[in-house]
Amino acid sequence: MARNTSFYYSFLALPALERRAIVAVWDFCRAVDDAVDEAAGTPRERLAAALEFWRKEIEHLFGGGEPETPEGRRLAPFVERFALERAPFDALVDGVAMDIGCCRFDTFDQLRAYCYRVASTVGLICLRIFGVSDTEGRAYAENLGIALQLTNILRDLRADLARGRLYVPLDELAAFGCTEHDLRAGRLTPPVRALLEHQARRAREFYARARLARPDGCRRRLVAAEIMAGIYRALLARIERRGFDVFTAPVRLSRAQKASIALSVWARARVGV
């Protein structure tokens, strides 16, 4: 796993076995996502076939048979070791399938369902590896996944538009007096800025929901997730400080900043703060 990914720093906080399991999950989920994300210009039928292949790979993992991919083979030993469930993996593929074609969402309810499938599901998978039960951690994982994905949507707005995708609800675009053309033009007019501020405020609401839902007795076990939350909240804060200018240059945190956040979160978790 490359050090330039935000997840790298959160995984360092885990014991060796859990770290290998989480990396295997991350690599598998990344490969499913890349089947669509890295296939620009590919006909829909071929993209659908690629996802069908990953559905069969999930069947191999949970229904018997030998996985065909390196990602599947690396993940296989951890499925039984951590009693991973199949449902979140299937839902992930359903979410990635929503990226095929003209990716638009009429309302936030539709977008929220997408965020749940492509992000919250990964958190639900990881709960088992962290040693947190679904009963204790489900609301935390669901809300944090949505918060992380909403932050990604803001950060990647320009890149997503270049790929023909728009993850801002169309009814909100209209409510703020914006058009997709306005976003493509990359001009921070008052309506565009207000629209993006609204998206950031919603992301912060989901971070707050996740924090409220975090089970008190599981803080140390959830330290990797909390590091991810800390890094992404810092990324969101940087977007806000830039006045929501996500058009002129990519918004990133340095490796040193990510490492500092990771160390701070880890230290607080050790003392139960």
N, C-alpha and C positions, 0 to 999 in steps of 0.2 A: 504494500500500500504506500502510495506516495506521501511525502511529508507535507505537500501543499494542500491536502484535503483536511478540512476541519475535523473530520472524524478521527484522523490519525492521533491527535493529541488526547482525545477522550479515551481511546482504546489503550493508551499507555498506562492508564490508571488501573487496569484490570489484572488479576492474576493470570498466569501464563495460559492455563487451560481455557478460561473464559475468553481471554483475548483471542486465542486461535479460533474459538467457536464464533465469536462476533465477527472477526475478519472473514471467516468462511460465509457467514450470512450476508455480510456487506458485499462481498465479491459476487455472490450468487444474485442478489437483488440488483446490483449494478449491471450485471450481464443481461438480465431481463430488460432493464431500462434501456440499455445500449442497443438492444435489438431493434428499437424504434428510433431512439435519439440519434444514433450514428448512421442512419440509413436514409439520408436526405435524397429525395428524388426517386426513391424506390416505390414501385406500384403498391397500392393498398393490399392487393391480394398476397404479395410476397411478405409484407409486414405481418399480415394476419397469420400467414403460414409460419413465420418465425416465432410468433408468440405461441402458436399451437405446439411448436416443438418444445418450448419451455413448459407448457402445461403437461406435456408427456414426461418431461424431466422431473417435474414435481410428482407425477404419478409414480415414477420409478423410486423416488425418495420415500414416499409414504405407502405405496401399494406393492412394493416388492420389485425386484429387477435391478439391473446395474445401471446407474446414471451414465450418460454418454459424454458429458462435458467435464473438463477439469474442475469447474466450479461445483458441479453436482457431486463429483467424487470427493472433493474436499469437505463438502457439507455433510455428506451421508453419515459419517460416524457420530456427528453431534445431534442428529435428529433423535436417535434413541437415547443418547447420553443425557440430554436435557429435556426429553419428552416434548419436543417441539410439535406444534399442531399444524395441520395442513391448511386450515382455512385462511390464515393471513397470507400465505404464499399465493393461493388462488386469487384472493382479493387484489394482491399486488399486480398480478397479470391483468386482471380486469381493469385496474387503474391505468396501466401502461397502454392498454388497448384504446383508452379514451383519447390518447395522443395521436391516433391514426386519423388522417383526414383533416378536415377544417376544425381545428381545436378551438371551440368557443363555448362559453357558459352563459346562459341567460341570466341566472341568479346566483347569489352566494350559496344557496342550498345545493345547487349543482356543483359549484366549485368545492364546497366543503366535502361532498362525497368523493370527489376526485382526490383531494388532499388526504382524506382518510385512507383511501386505497393505496396511494403511492408512498405515503409517509408514515401514517399512524400504524399501519400494518407492520412495518419494520420494527417500530417500537414494541409492539405486542409480541413479536417473535423474540426480541431481545429480553423481555421481562423474564422469560424462563431461564435464560442464561445468567441473568443477574441474580436469580434465586428469589424473585418476587412473584407472588401468585397473581393470577388474573384478577381475583377479587380485590386484592390490595392495590394493584397498579394500573388497572385498565383505564380509568378515567385520566390518570396522569399521562400514560402513553398516548392516548388518543388526542388529548389537548396539546401536548407538546409536539406531536407529529404535525398537527395542523399549523401550529405557530411556526415551526421550522420551515414548512413548505410555503407558507405565506411570505416569510422573509426571503426565501429563494425566488419567489415570483417577483417581488420588488427588485431584487438585485439583478435578475436575469431578464428584465422586461425587454430591453433592447434586443438581446440575443434571441429571445423567444419570438419576437415579432419578425425577425429576419428569417426564422424558420416557419413562419406562417401561423404561429400560435399566439393566442392572447388569453391570459389567465386572470383578467380583470372582468368581473361580471358586467354583461352588456347593459343591464338595467341601471347599474351605478354609473357607467359611462354616460348614459343619457341623463341621469339625475344631476350630474355635475356639469352638464353642458359640454361634454367632450365627445370626440369621435375617434375611431381607430386611426384615422389619418393624422389627427393631432399628436397621437403617441408616436406614430411612425416618423413624423417630422422632428420629434425630439425637442420640441420647444416647451420650456417650462412656463407656460401661460398660467395665470391665476387659477383657471379651472383645472388644468392638468395637475398643478401642485396640490390643490385641494383634494382631488381624486386620490393621488398617491398618499397624501397624508391620512386620508380615511383608511386606506389599505394598511398603512403602518399601525394606525391606532387599533385596528382589528387584530393584527398580529400580536400586539402587546396585550390585548385582552386574553388571547389564548395562552400566552406565556403566564399570565396571572392565574388563569384557570388551572393550568398545569401545576403551578406552585401550590395552590390551595388543595389540589387533589393528591399531592405527593404524600405518601404514607410516612408518618413520622419515624416509624421503626425501621425504615428501609433506606435511610439517607446514604449510608456508606455503600450499600449494594447498588444504589442508583447514581453513584458518583460519575460514571461515564456519561450517562444521560444528562446529568447536571452540567458537566463540562461542555457538552454540545449546546445546551441551552445558553450557557454563559457566552460562548463564542458567537452564537447567532444573535443573541441580544446585543452584543457589542457591534456586530455587523449592522443590525437595524439602527442602532444609535448613530453609526457613521453615516448611513443613508440620510437620516434626519438632519444631522449636522451639515450635510452637503446641500440642504434645502431640497432633497428628493431629486437631485440631478443624477439620475441613473443612465443618462444618455451619452454624455461626453466622454466618459472613461469608466472602466469597470470599478466597482466598489469592492475593495478587498481589505483584509487584515493581514499584517505581516506574520511570518512564522514566529517571531519573537513575541508579538502581541498574543497570538493564540497560545503559545507555551506559557506565557505569564498568566493568562486567564485560567488555563488548565491547572497550574500549580496552586493558584489562589483558591479555586473551587475544591481541589483535592484537600488542601490544608483545612478549609472550613468543615468539610465532611468528616475529617478525622476527629475534630473536636465537637461534632454534632451541631454546627451552626448552620 
